[in-house]
Amino acid sequence: MSTPPPAAPWLVRAFHELRRQRHLVLHGNIEDLVRWDDRYLPFGTALSEFLHVVGFAAVARYSLVDGLTYPEDSSREFVERQLNPPEEAPAPVPEPAAALAPSPDGRSARQERLASSAQALQQELLAARHATPRTAEDTLAAAHRLMVQREAPCAFVLDSADLVIGSTAQVSVDHIAHVAHVRRLLSEAVEVPGAQGVLRNTVVFVVRDLASLPPWIHRDNPMVAAVLADRPGIAERKVFLTERLPRYYRAAEVPPDRLDTLAANLATLTEGMSVRELIALEATSHVARLEPAAARRLVARHRFGLREDPWEQLDIAKVREADKVLSRRVIGQPAAVRAVCDVLVNARGGLDFVAEGDQSGTRPKGVFFFVGPTGVGKTELAKALAEVVFGDEAALRRFDMSEFSQEHASERLTGAPPGYVGHEQGGVLTNWVLERPFSVILFDEIEKASRKIFDKFLQIIDDGRLTDGQGRTAHFSHSIVVFTSNLGAGTLRQRISGSAMPYEAITDHFNRAVTDFFTTELGRPELLGRLGSGVVVFDILREEVIKEIIGKFLDQLAGSARARGWEIVFDRAAIDRAVIEEIMRDGAALGARQIRSPLLERWVRVPVNRWVLEHSPPPGTRLWVRRSTGASPFTVQVFPNMAEGATA
C-alpha cells in the first residue's frame, strides 16, 4: 500500500486547475477535516493555507453567518486597501463659519449644536472609509474590486454558495442581483503576476452538493472547474488509523508489529468514512469495549449502532440444523437448500480465502441467483432464510422488478437527485437498508428490470454499498441479497416428459439460459462472474414432491379442525392421484402454487367448511373426505368406521 501525499489528493487537482487560471467549485466532503502538510485541519483553514501556497497574496472568505473574514492580518490589510484606496479618502469637513460663532444676542446654543453635528459627520465619514461589507450583495460588489485589481493575486472564497446563488436562494428578492454580480466576477477577473507566477484573481465556490448550483457556473464553462473534495482513500485512511490506533480500547496490549496490519484491516473496512467518522470510530471502540483486532465487529457497531448483530448471535447448533429447518418449508429442493446452508456455514465459521482486511468484509454475507420454474419455492426459501438467520420472516424485503422496468424507475431504488420531485423521500432500497441493515433483500424476476438497474446490482455485489440522492450511504455488509428469475422456464416445458427429466439436465438447461441472458442479451458477463457459485437452480416439481406438499397442506387443515374439536380423515391416495393428474396435465408449469389454490382449496377446504356450516357437528365428530362420483371430485360426510383405503 503506497504512502499518501502530505495533502489530500483533491487539493492536487485543485492546484492544477488554479494554475490553468480557472475559478473553482469545491463540492462534496466540505465539512470534514482535510489532510494538509501531514496534518488534519478544518476545511476552511486547510483551504486558506493551500491558496497561499498556490501563490495568492490575499484570501478573503464570505459566509452569510460570519460576513467577510480573513485567515490572517496581511489579507485583511490588502483587501481593505483595495476597498478603500487613499485617493478616495473623504475630504475634511470645514469648521463652522465665523458667522455662526457665539454672540451676545442669545444664539450660542444653536451655534454649539451645529458645531457638534459637524464633528459627528466628520467621524461618520472617516468610519465609512473603513466599513466592512456585511450583506451578500455589498460583499459581491466589493469582491469585484478584488477581481479587477492588479497589485497581487487575490482569492475570494464564497462559502455555502448555494445559499447565495443556488436553487435554495431563489426565494430571496436579491437572488437576481447576486447572480448578476457573480457573472461579472467570473468574466472580469484579471491576470496578475505573483511570487509563484501569473495567476488570475479567483473566485472559489464552496458547496456540499454540486447540483444545488446553477448549471451555467460549472457546466461547459471554460472559466470554471468543479473539483470533488472526496473522502479519504484507503492509503490516507491507513496512515490516519496507524497514528490513532494506539488510542483505541486495549490497543496498548497489541504488539507494535501488529499495529500496521490492524490499521490496514480497518482501512479496508471503513471505505467511505470521513476523517471525523474515523475519529468517532475510536470513541466507539471504548464505548463498545471492542479492540482493534475485532475490526469487523467494531465497524459494524459503529455503522449500525447498538443493535445486536444476528450473525454474531447465530447459534452453531442452529446452523448445523438449518438444512432440516429449511427443508421442512421448501420441499423437494435439496440442492438449493444445501447451497443456502453453505453460506450460513461460511458466515458463522468466518474463514475465507483472503486476509482479514480484504474488501470482501464490506460485501453482502451472501448473494444468490435463484433460477427455475415458477412456484417451486424460490421466494419461500428466501423467507425461510430470513426467519432462520434474523428470527423474523418480516426481515425480508421483496422488490418486484416488473415495477422497475422503465429506465427512470431505477431512481426509485436510491432516490431522486436534488432538485427533482421526491428527493427528500430517499430511495425505497436505501431507506430499507438504512433502517434494517440485518435483512434478506429479494429482487424478484430481475430479467424484467431496466438495464440501468444492473449497474446498481453490480455495486451492491462488489462494494456492498449504495449512496442515495441525499448523500447517505446504505451498507449491505450484513445483508443477504437474493435475485430470482424464471429464465428458461418457458422453453423447459417443451423438454419435460412427465417428471423423468433428471436434475442434472434441469441444471444444465437453466445455467445455459442464465449465461445467455447475462452475456448475449444483457451484455454484462462481469455480473455473471460476480455471482459465481451463487447461481442456484431449482428442480421441477416431481410426483413424490407433490405428494409431500399435499400432505403438508392436509396436515395443516387437520390441525385446524382438531383445534375446534373435530377430526378429519382424508382419502389421501385419491387426493394425491387427483392433484398429480391435474398438475402434470401441463407439465407443472405453474408449480406448487396451484396445489393449495385452487386445487385443495376448491376440492377439500371449501367442501369441509360448507359441510360444517350446514350440519354444525358437535365436538368429537370425525369427518371423512373421500372420492365422489358427483360433480365435485370429493365429498364430506361423518366417518362411520375405518373405511378401506382411508388413512387418518
Secondary structure, DSSP 8 states (H G I E B T S, - for coil): -----SS-HHHHHHHHHHHTT-EEEEEESTTSEEEETTEEEEHHHHHHHHHHHHT-SEEEEEETTTEEE-SSHHHHHHHHHHHS-GGG---------GGGS--TTS-HHHHHHHHHHHHHHHHHHHHHTT----SHHHHHHHHHHHHH--SS-EEEEETTTHHHHSGGGTTSTTHHHHHHHHHHHHHH--EEEETTEEEE-EEEEEES-GGGS-HHHHTT-TTEEEEEE----HHHHHHHHHHHGGGSTTGGGS-HHHHHHHHHHHHHHTTT--HHHHHHHHHHHHHHT--TTSHHHHHHHHHHTT---HHHH--HHHHHTHHHHHHHHSTT-HHHHHHHHHHHHHHHH---SS-TTSGGGGS-SEEEEEESSTTSSHHHHHHHHHHHHHS-GGGEEEEEGGGG-SGGGGHHHH---TTSTTGGG--HHHHHHHH-SSSEEEEESGGGS-TTHHHHHHHHHHHSEEE-TTS-EEE-TT-EEEEEE-TTHHHHTTT--TT-S-HHHHHHHHHHHHHHIIIIIS--HHHHHHHGGGEEE-----HHHHHHHHHHHHHHHHHHHHTTT-EEEE-HHHHHHHHHHHHHTTTTTTTTHHIIIIIIIIIIIHHHHHHHHHH---TT-EEEEEE-SSSSSEEEEE--S--TT-B-
